[in-house]
Amino acid sequence: MMNKRRKSALIKRVTYAGMAVIVSAVMLLSGSGGSFTYADDQDASYEFDHAKTAAAVDKSDPYAVYDAAYDLARAYDKTVAVLKASGINLSKAKLTLSKTKYAYTGKKRTPAVKVKVGGVTLVRNRDYKVAYSKNLNVGTASARITPASASFAGSKTAHFTIVKGKTSFKVKVSKKRIKVTNLSKGSSKVRFSIKKVTNGQKSKVKINSKTGKLTLKKKIKKCTIYVKVTSKANKNRRARTKTIKIVVK
């Protein structure tokens, strides 16, 4: 049950948050949830969402409802006061990225951006928008926040890094050809070369460096052929080499 001090404070609240208290209580009682908007003297507005609080309140207890409404109003007071004190300017925001280093994958990287102004956490697409740039290839990428409503001004940018990704591929082998599948996106094309042939038979083995097609002379003796399959490093991927063994019986 709400104590007298809180009840008195609730009734006497006649500032901008006083109306918020009434609206909150009514919405909580009705179970409609939602949000309300405050407009200050400079026509800036700030929407305060309290659907989560409404869902947690025992609506069968009027005192619990108004108690919750009071808490909402205090939280609302603090939010608006902090934002007003900071000038509601995003250039003063503290940005925290969910991750600051990524490996290249061939897909754009978009870390989540947490934004705080004066200790208050803002909400994406309500208070601010995020735009990413240079977030596909290796290098330094950016996440820039800009206002999503008239309540805010300014902008700020945070940076993150994309480094070279690993190269991967699968190899299928036959006596006539070495075939590569599942080459990772952005990797260099594979090339084939003879690394070693046992039993002195290297002169009787040839391979097409681009297609992996093997050519064995008719009089080749029993031997083991070692073929090197290589994808060279490029601006986005690291080099990868696999050595394949083929046994000639």
Secondary structure, DSSP 8 states (H G I E B T S, - for coil): ---HHHHHHHHH--SHHHHHHHHHHHHHHHT---EEEEE-TTS-EEEEE-HHHHHHS-TT-HHHHHHHHHHHHHHHHHHHHHHHHTTTBGGG-EEEES-SEEE--SS-----EEEEETTEE--BTTTEEEEEES-SSSEEEEEEEEESSTT-B--EEEEEEEE-B----EEEE-SSBEEEE---TT---EEEEEEEESTT-GGGEEE-TTT-BEEE-TT--SEEEEEEEEE---SSB--EEEEEEEEE-
